[in-house]
Amino acid sequence: MAMAANDIEKLLKEAFPDAEVSIEDLAGDGDHYAATVVSTAFKGKNRVQQHQMVFAALKGRMGNELHALALQTSVPQEA
């Protein structure tokens, strides 16, 4: 079963309320997405820890409804 981009965004916004989230369906099949997540929650975390936080926010859907997710995470740039 495929997962809709807005469902991914909703889960990420629930976990990271301040986040800027963008989701792109890479293959048009609802299984292969690219996500960019920018949140202050990632401050002080390395890239692996940031990605683990995102996967945790997806509540077990990675590898099930969601087959592939190209992920970019970062902390907001300070002005």
Secondary structure by P-SEA (a helix, b strand, c coil): ccccaaaaaaaaaaaccccbbbbbbcccccccbbbbbbccccccccaaaaaaaaaaaacccccccccccbbbbbccccc
